[in-house]
């Protein structure tokens, strides 16, 4: 029987190039130095805490800015609407633009309100364009606006598209027409009506001509759009 040869006098197995494998310390031992026991997840946790703190600070700053700045006014500003509006369409249909009344203004932190009248001198009748402009600086006017348009005492008329967020046109009166618009924080009303001057003496003046609802609707809406753009200019 041939046995495996034995190495006699030969070199021993070479030592490993690196340090020998060290088994983990048994339970209860001190183990390796603390510097070698740091855990990566502690660094990740620290980063998450820092990011959370930065995000929280940013959110707080945003909330403070929002509370200070108030709602988005979409560029609308406090200004005289009769001075800003040109009323090209209505002037071409009803008469050249004449004078206007002094604008009544209310300028408070929560609300800017302006009311004025522009006169259009036509033949055989003149017409007034009464403008009411409300800029709500603190609250959303749309829910209340829509509710009032459905109030029979106010008579909002029919809802129309293509102007502002919400608009209603009342043309049931053949001698007058009213357009109500809300656009973001801005609320605008234009009322066009004939002017009849009579002091009760002498012959009563004739009734003003009836307005063409279709034509007046177009002029009124286009002039309101033009005015809304002008109210945003600086």
Secondary structure in CASP SS format (residue, H / E / C, confidence):
PFRMAT SS
TARGET T0000
AUTHOR 0000-0000-0000
METHOD secondary structure of the structure
MODEL  1
X C 1.00
X C 1.00
X C 1.00
X C 1.00
X C 1.00
X C 1.00
X C 1.00
X C 1.00
X C 1.00
X C 1.00
X C 1.00
X C 1.00
X C 1.00
X C 1.00
X C 1.00
X C 1.00
X C 1.00
X C 1.00
X C 1.00
X C 1.00
X C 1.00
X C 1.00
X C 1.00
X C 1.00
X C 1.00
X C 1.00
X C 1.00
X C 1.00
X C 1.00
X C 1.00
X C 1.00
X C 1.00
X C 1.00
X H 1.00
X H 1.00
X H 1.00
X H 1.00
X C 1.00
X C 1.00
X H 1.00
X H 1.00
X H 1.00
X H 1.00
X H 1.00
X H 1.00
X H 1.00
X H 1.00
X H 1.00
X H 1.00
X H 1.00
X H 1.00
X H 1.00
X H 1.00
X H 1.00
X H 1.00
X H 1.00
X H 1.00
X H 1.00
X H 1.00
X H 1.00
X H 1.00
X H 1.00
X H 1.00
X H 1.00
X H 1.00
X H 1.00
X H 1.00
X H 1.00
X H 1.00
X C 1.00
X C 1.00
X C 1.00
X C 1.00
X C 1.00
X C 1.00
X C 1.00
X C 1.00
X C 1.00
X C 1.00
X C 1.00
X H 1.00
X H 1.00
X H 1.00
X H 1.00
X C 1.00
X C 1.00
X C 1.00
X H 1.00
X H 1.00
X H 1.00
X H 1.00
X H 1.00
X H 1.00
X H 1.00
X C 1.00
X E 1.00
X E 1.00
X E 1.00
X E 1.00
X E 1.00
X C 1.00
X C 1.00
X C 1.00
X E 1.00
X E 1.00
X E 1.00
X E 1.00
X C 1.00
X C 1.00
X C 1.00
X E 1.00
X E 1.00
X E 1.00
X E 1.00
X E 1.00
X E 1.00
X E 1.00
X E 1.00
X E 1.00
X E 1.00
X E 1.00
X C 1.00
X C 1.00
X C 1.00
X C 1.00
X E 1.00
X E 1.00
X E 1.00
X E 1.00
X E 1.00
X E 1.00
X E 1.00
X E 1.00
X E 1.00
X E 1.00
X E 1.00
X C 1.00
X C 1.00
X C 1.00
X C 1.00
X C 1.00
X H 1.00
X H 1.00
X H 1.00
X H 1.00
X H 1.00
X H 1.00
X H 1.00
X H 1.00
X C 1.00
X C 1.00
X C 1.00
X C 1.00
X C 1.00
X C 1.00
X C 1.00
X C 1.00
X E 1.00
X E 1.00
X E 1.00
X C 1.00
X C 1.00
X C 1.00
X C 1.00
X C 1.00
X E 1.00
X E 1.00
X E 1.00
X E 1.00
X E 1.00
X C 1.00
X C 1.00
X C 1.00
X C 1.00
X C 1.00
X E 1.00
X E 1.00
X E 1.00
X E 1.00
X E 1.00
X E 1.00
X E 1.00
X E 1.00
X C 1.00
X C 1.00
X E 1.00
X E 1.00
X E 1.00
X E 1.00
X E 1.00
X E 1.00
X E 1.00
X E 1.00
X E 1.00
X E 1.00
X C 1.00
X C 1.00
X C 1.00
X C 1.00
X C 1.00
X C 1.00
X C 1.00
X C 1.00
X C 1.00
X C 1.00
X C 1.00
X C 1.00
X C 1.00
X C 1.00
X C 1.00
X C 1.00
X C 1.00
X H 1.00
X H 1.00
X H 1.00
X H 1.00
X H 1.00
X H 1.00
X H 1.00
X H 1.00
X H 1.00
X H 1.00
X H 1.00
X H 1.00
X H 1.00
X H 1.00
X H 1.00
X H 1.00
X H 1.00
X H 1.00
X C 1.00
X C 1.00
X C 1.00
X C 1.00
END
